[in-house]
Amino acid sequence: MPYRPPLVPHETFVADPPDLPVRAPGEQGLSALVRAEVVGTDGCGVTFKGATADGDSVTVSVSAAGDGVVRVRLSATPDARSRSARAIPLVDARPHPATITASDDMVRVDAGAVVAEIRLDPWHLRFLDPQGRVLLNQNRGERDISGRLRTLPFGRSLVDGAVAAYHECFDAPGDERFVGLGEKFTRLDKRGQRALMWNFDAFGAESDRSHKNIPLYLSDRGYGVLVDSGMPVEFDICASTHSCVQILVPDDLIDYYVIAGPTPAQILDRYDGLTGRPVLPPKWAFGTWISSGFYVDTQELVLERARRIRADGIPCDVLHLDCYWQADGAWSDLAWDATNFPDPASMLATLAEQGFKVSLWMNPYIMTGSPVFAQADVAGYFLRRADGSTYIADVWHGSYPVCGIVDFTNPAATEWFTGLLRDLLRQGAMVFKTDFAEGVPADALAHNGMTGVELHNVYTLLFNDAVAAVTREVAGHGMVWARSSFLGGQRHPAQWSGDVNATYPGMASTLRGGLSHGLSGVPFWSHDAGGFHGTPTPDLYVRWAQFGALSPLVRFHGTTSRLPWDFPDDAAHEAVEAIRLRYRLMPYLYSAAVAASRTGAPMLRALLVDTPADPAAWGAELEYRLGTDLLVAPMINPDGQRQVYLPAGEWVDYWTGETHSGGRYLAVRVPRERIPLYVRRGALIATTEVGDVVGDGPFTDVTLVSWGGVDAETVVSDVDGDTTVRAVRDDDTLRVTVDGPLAVRRVEVVAVAGTDAPTTIVLDGVTD
């Protein structure tokens, strides 16, 4: 009988990707590079004229694009560029001096930490480190036992005479591991997976669909590969064949970068050199965000919520108002619901007096029934169909009216849209949640001539650029709270994981997504504490609140209430205690955030970031280091038990003071009020008194906690600059010096097994 697909529903969406053409059996249409000759050199690289297996000629260039960065381009013509570049450049590649050596059949391009070695006939390319160790080796095309080609070598494939895709193929040793590629909710090690760079409405966090795709992967061999294209690039990470990584680029060229490490942090640092540093959110953004939830709200309810938060002593900096600050069914109007919010200016002023910033939900889709739609439609501000009519799309999957999609390639449309936001910011709103933006249909057309396929992935960058710009103009910062992103999106803090189900597996896959996104160069990430869809059990609410409180940023949000007082008293108390722990650790957390903005290394750090030589660290995907000195293992099971891997060193249980040696797994069972949390022995952790808000100003009452009372040094960053703190153990005395503006009031020592606690503490020459 004929094959029938399994009886599992497959989600479809108005903006699903097109399929690549399928080539007929055999090798018809394969245009692989077989040989080349040098046609030009400069101080940065070499240009080649290449010959393909089907008798065509192509242009190849290999050049340095930074210290430790080599760029490779293959195209039909030297001036080819990605189709997505018509909207926005993704990579800022600048020529970098290289040492170039050539012989009759060999060319070397030395970019410092990585060397490209090219053999001309037959063509072959490999990448070496300065010691000559092979990092990456081009695969010439593997054949199976019947002689059929089963991998796509460096070149391109034609269908009906037209280029369907360019491709590259690299050998993959059997034990090589790969991470990155954006916010992927799948296993952290991407070996065996096929990742499509296409932003989806992911319908949760439990599939291989992603809101945020970034065409960058890192290898445990000490290199990264970045593809400069906004098209639906496919990374076949040892899926079709376990021995190769294949990259398919349906664009007018393949343009990729090999980025040397050897550590993941060094790769991300060099990646930032190509795509820009992460933007640091304002300090208040690291406080708690508490949402109205996805249900009807009113001005009276908002003010009562604010009053209760302050009365109950719940630390909170941001109140988020989701869809229902606008009238039900008119969520595209970007105007207050006049019935439920009769005096928003007064409300915003009152909230500001109470220390709250206000976040407003919005998106780039305009419902057809809105008066705003008619205004924009007449002006031509929406994406179009091929016949010139407005593209009306079911971006809400049938649950709400169909919409037009604002065309941000049209400068007039961008100015019109940001004008709607400008008035809200002037009224007192502080930041926007920039929802959606994955919905550009493949067959749409944009003002600048781009097709929907060409625009789809980079649309989110245009959208968030526009919102960030008007926010910076009025509010003085460029923060957004974005669901979708793409290459270079680290300039848009913060980003959250989307509409995850309120389940323990949902929380676990959310953590995988955050780790993956951090390894893709985006440090300022968050998630809906408590889960979004459904109502969490009291146990899950507490466990997710603990995970959220020890994440880069934290927001409580869902389809039902995530307010502490709507849960049993014990669960509410434990969730609030997790928030209070976050505020106590705020000097440490903010310092980690500043460091991330300067280096590109994540705040929520997969263990492999700090211990890349440890094979077990590359498989640890349900725990993380928060900054460099705290190790967090969220409880991802309802039974309160789990295995925790501790990397090399000694780790102190935050709650009990018990010391554990690293390099091993630890069986952990903890009561609900505790999250498994460990401190690196010898760490100096800056803490502060817990207040209602983090606010904008510098910390004024800091306590330094020495975990072990031993020699240590740390840098604490604040809005008024960096402070270097040094602790020196002198017999029974711990001498602490503070160099910088930080207001350190006291020093505490946590006794650690194996080290006698000091009897005397001297802070800047004064006995404490």
PyMOL commands that set and color helices and strands:
alter all, ss='L'
color gray80, all
select helices_A, chain A and resi 83-86+264-275+283-286+299-311+323-325+344-353+371-379+411-427+452-455+459-475+489-491+504-518+538-549+564-566+569-584+586-599+607-609+615-619
alter helices_A, ss='H'
color red, helices_A
select strands_A, chain A and resi 30-41+45-52+57-66+69-75+99-102+106-110+115-119+124-128+134-137+155-159+162-171+178-182+193-196+213-219+223-227+234-237+244-249+253-260+288-291+318-321+357-362+365-367+403-405+431-434+481-482+495-496+525-526+528-529+554-556+604-605+624-626+630-632+641-646+650-653+659-661+664-669+677-680+684-688+702-707+712-718+721-730+733-739+744-750+760-763+766-767
alter strands_A, ss='S'
color yellow, strands_A
deselect
rebuild
show_as cartoon
